[in-house]
């Protein structure tokens, strides 16, 4: 009788889980070491932290010190650390797309210096393009084959001892462009990658799930929402509003439950900016004041994604 009851109990437990329910790890993407010493951080019970570093981090003493301070703070708070690489911060190299050998050499230096980092994102926001007049963005646009080669380089350097976010894309208003990048990358990437990093700011802040659903169809593996959150201000597109950002954060929690393949959610960001800043998505203000979005995250208050 006992043998019959145990499988029956397991079946009941499975049936009790709502369709599409997802158990994901909640974390933060923020560049400031002070995040982890702030008394307001610990009550959020975040388990993972993401840092965006230049691919040539080991060649820049200033960037290296900033990351080292951040990393030590994250480890003190027992965070699972994900490091995402991107373009160089050195003025003469901001637009430089490194060769595979350059990328590999820098990756080896990083691994030797920080052997405790076991989660690597190959390149941040690969489809956010640089323009002739503005270097903001990445030199990786249209370079899906090179990105697949970087992915192979990470696999070789870490020899299956790291979890790899193979591709990291921004949704943008027309998500079909991001999906095109994903499909092109998959043609070159071998073996088949397991994890996609996706920044669904457009969906979250327009209280929509459309773009995220399309990406879920385009990528059969796991998806980590490596940057998402409530935008307080973004130029003219989103005038300053902490209440609107709080609503977006509620939608964010709902979107993360769309699929059991959504395994991580990184909120960008913990620290807010002064009111005149072009971009601000902080949970707290520059005076260490709790914004409405902080309470949403503290209570994990999901809300429907509609206006």
C-alpha positions in Angstrom: 0.0 0.0 0.0 2.9 2.4 0.9 4.4 1.8 -2.5 1.2 2.8 -4.2 0.7 6.0 -2.1 4.1 7.5 -2.9 3.6 7.6 -6.7 0.1 8.9 -6.2 1.2 11.7 -4.0 3.8 12.7 -6.6 1.2 12.8 -9.3 -1.1 15.0 -7.2 1.8 17.4 -6.6 2.5 17.7 -10.3 -1.2 18.2 -11.2 -1.4 21.0 -8.5 1.1 23.1 -10.4 -0.6 25.6 -12.8 0.1 25.2 -16.5 3.1 27.3 -17.5 4.2 27.8 -13.9 7.9 28.6 -13.6 10.4 28.5 -10.8 13.1 30.9 -11.7 16.0 32.4 -9.8 15.6 36.2 -9.1 18.7 38.4 -9.3 20.0 41.9 -10.0 22.1 43.4 -12.8 23.9 46.4 -11.4 27.4 47.8 -11.8 27.9 49.3 -8.3 29.7 47.5 -5.5 27.8 49.6 -3.0 24.7 47.6 -3.9 25.7 44.8 -1.7 26.5 46.8 1.4 23.2 48.8 1.2 20.9 47.8 4.0 18.0 47.8 1.5 19.5 45.1 -0.6 19.4 42.1 1.7 15.6 42.2 2.4 14.9 41.6 -1.4 16.4 38.1 -1.0 18.0 38.1 -4.5 20.1 35.1 -5.3 22.1 36.1 -8.4 24.0 39.1 -9.6 25.1 40.1 -13.1 28.0 42.4 -14.1 28.8 43.8 -17.5 32.6 43.9 -18.1 34.7 44.9 -21.1 36.2 41.9 -22.8 39.7 43.3 -22.2 39.0 43.9 -18.5 42.4 42.6 -17.5 44.1 45.4 -19.5 42.3 48.2 -17.7 43.3 48.8 -14.1 40.3 51.1 -13.4 37.8 48.6 -14.8 39.5 45.7 -13.1 39.4 47.5 -9.7 35.7 48.3 -10.1 34.9 44.7 -11.0 37.0 43.3 -8.2 35.2 45.4 -5.6 31.8 44.4 -7.1 32.7 40.7 -7.2 33.9 40.7 -3.6 30.7 42.4 -2.5 28.5 39.9 -4.5 30.3 36.9 -2.9 29.8 38.3 0.6 26.1 38.4 -0.1 26.3 34.8 -1.5 25.2 35.7 -5.0 25.6 33.5 -8.0 27.8 35.7 -10.2 27.2 36.0 -14.0 29.7 38.1 -15.9 28.7 39.4 -19.4 31.4 40.7 -21.7 31.1 43.6 -24.1 33.1 46.2 -26.0 36.3 47.7 -24.6 36.0 50.8 -22.4 39.3 52.1 -23.8 38.4 55.1 -26.0 40.6 53.9 -28.9 39.0 50.4 -28.8 35.3 51.1 -28.2 34.4 50.2 -31.8 36.9 47.4 -32.1 35.5 43.9 -32.7 38.2 41.5 -31.3 39.5 38.6 -33.3 38.8 35.2 -31.9 42.4 34.9 -30.7 42.2 38.3 -29.0 38.9 37.3 -27.3 40.3 33.9 -26.2 43.5 35.4 -24.8 41.6 37.9 -22.7 39.2 35.2 -21.5 42.1 33.0 -20.3 43.5 36.0 -18.3 40.1 36.5 -16.7 39.6 32.9 -15.9 43.0 32.7 -14.2 42.3 35.9 -12.1 38.7 34.9 -11.2 38.5 31.1 -11.1 35.4 31.4 -8.9 33.3 32.9 -11.7 31.4 29.9 -13.2 28.7 31.7 -15.3 29.7 33.5 -18.4 27.7 35.5 -20.9 29.6 35.6 -24.2 28.7 39.1 -25.3 26.2 41.7 -24.0 23.3 43.0 -26.2 24.8 41.8 -29.5 22.1 43.5 -31.6 22.3 46.9 -30.1 24.3 48.6 -32.9 26.8 51.4 -32.8 26.2 54.3 -35.2 28.7 56.5 -37.0 28.1 59.4 -34.5 27.4 57.4 -31.4 29.6 54.6 -30.1 27.0 53.4 -27.6 26.1 49.8 -28.4 28.2 46.9 -29.6 30.5 46.2 -32.6 28.8 42.8 -33.0 25.9 43.8 -35.2 25.6 41.5 -38.1 28.5 39.4 -36.9 26.6 36.2 -35.9 29.4 34.0 -37.2 32.0 35.8 -35.1 29.7 35.5 -32.0 29.4 31.8 -32.6 33.2 31.6 -32.6 33.3 33.5 -29.3 30.8 31.0 -27.9 33.1 28.1 -29.0 36.1 29.9 -27.4 34.3 30.1 -24.1 33.5 26.4 -24.3 37.1 25.6 -25.0 38.6 27.8 -22.2 36.2 26.6 -19.5 36.0 23.0 -20.7 32.4 22.4 -19.5 33.1 23.9 -16.1 31.0 27.0 -16.6 27.4 27.8 -17.4 27.3 29.7 -20.7 24.8 32.3 -21.9 25.6 31.8 -25.5 23.8 34.8 -27.0 22.4 37.9 -25.3 19.9 40.1 -27.3 17.8 43.2 -26.7 14.1 42.9 -27.7 13.6 46.5 -29.2 10.2 47.5 -30.5 10.5 45.3 -33.6 11.5 42.0 -32.0 11.6 40.3 -35.4 15.1 41.8 -35.9 16.3 40.1 -32.7 14.7 36.8 -33.8 16.6 37.1 -37.1 19.9 37.5 -35.1 19.0 34.4 -33.0 18.3 32.3 -36.1 21.5 33.3 -37.9 23.5 32.6 -34.8 22.1 29.1 -34.4 23.2 28.3 -37.9 26.8 28.8 -36.9 26.8 27.8 -33.2 27.9 24.2 -32.5 27.1 22.3 -30.4 23.6 23.7 -30.0 23.6 26.3 -27.3 21.4 25.8 -24.2 20.9 29.3 -22.8 19.7 32.6 -24.4 20.0 35.9 -22.6 17.1 38.2 -23.4 16.4 41.8 -22.4 12.6 42.3 -22.7 12.5 46.0 -21.6 10.1 46.9 -24.4 7.6 44.2 -23.4 7.8 44.9 -19.7 7.5 48.7 -20.0 4.8 48.6 -22.5 2.9 46.1 -20.4 3.1 43.4 -23.1 4.1 39.8 -23.4 4.1 39.6 -27.3 7.8 39.9 -27.9 8.8 37.5 -25.1 6.4 34.9 -26.5 7.9 35.2 -30.0 11.4 34.7 -28.6 10.2 31.6 -26.6 9.1 30.1 -30.0 12.4 31.0 -31.7 14.6 29.5 -29.0 14.0 25.9 -27.9 16.4 26.0 -24.9 16.4 27.9 -21.6 16.0 31.7 -21.5 17.5 34.0 -18.9 16.0 37.4 -18.7 19.4 38.9 -18.1 18.1 42.5 -18.1 14.6 43.6 -17.4 12.8 46.0 -15.1 10.7 49.1 -14.8 12.1 52.2 -16.6 11.8 55.3 -14.5 13.1 57.5 -17.3 14.4 57.0 -20.8 14.8 60.2 -22.8 11.6 61.3 -24.4 10.2 57.8 -24.8 9.5 57.4 -21.0 9.2 60.6 -19.0 10.1 60.4 -15.4 7.6 58.3 -13.4 8.3 55.9 -10.5 4.7 54.7 -10.5 4.7 53.7 -14.1 8.0 51.8 -13.5 6.4 50.0 -10.5 3.5 48.8 -12.8 6.1 47.5 -15.3 7.9 45.5 -12.6 4.6 43.8 -11.7 4.2 42.9 -15.4 7.8 41.6 -15.3 6.9 39.1 -12.6 4.0 37.8 -14.7 6.0 37.5 -17.9 8.6 35.4 -16.1 6.0 32.8 -15.5 5.1 32.4 -19.2 7.3 29.3 -19.5 9.2 26.8 -17.3 12.1 27.5 -19.7 12.6 31.0 -18.2 15.1 30.1 -15.5 16.5 33.5 -14.4 15.3 37.0 -14.0 17.8 39.8 -13.5 16.3 43.2 -12.5 18.2 46.2 -13.9 18.9 48.0 -11.7 19.1 48.5 -8.0 20.6 52.0 -7.8 18.7 54.9 -9.4 20.0 58.1 -11.0 19.5 61.8 -10.4 16.2 63.1 -11.9 17.8 64.6 -15.0 19.6 61.4 -16.1 18.7 60.1 -19.6 18.2 56.5 -18.3 17.1 55.4 -14.9 15.5 52.1 -13.8 16.6 52.0 -10.2 14.6 50.4 -7.4 15.9 53.1 -5.0 16.5 56.8 -5.6 19.9 58.5 -5.4 19.2 59.6 -1.8 18.6 55.9 -0.8 14.9 56.3 -0.8 12.6 53.4 -1.6 10.7 53.9 -4.8 7.3 52.2 -5.4 9.1 49.6 -7.5 11.2 48.5 -4.5 8.1 47.4 -2.7 6.8 45.5 -5.8 10.1 43.5 -5.9 10.2 43.1 -2.1 6.7 41.5 -2.2 7.1 39.9 -5.6 3.8 41.6 -6.6 2.9 40.3 -10.1 0.2 42.1 -12.0 -1.5 41.6 -15.4 0.4 42.9 -18.4 -2.2 45.3 -19.8 -2.8 49.0 -19.4 
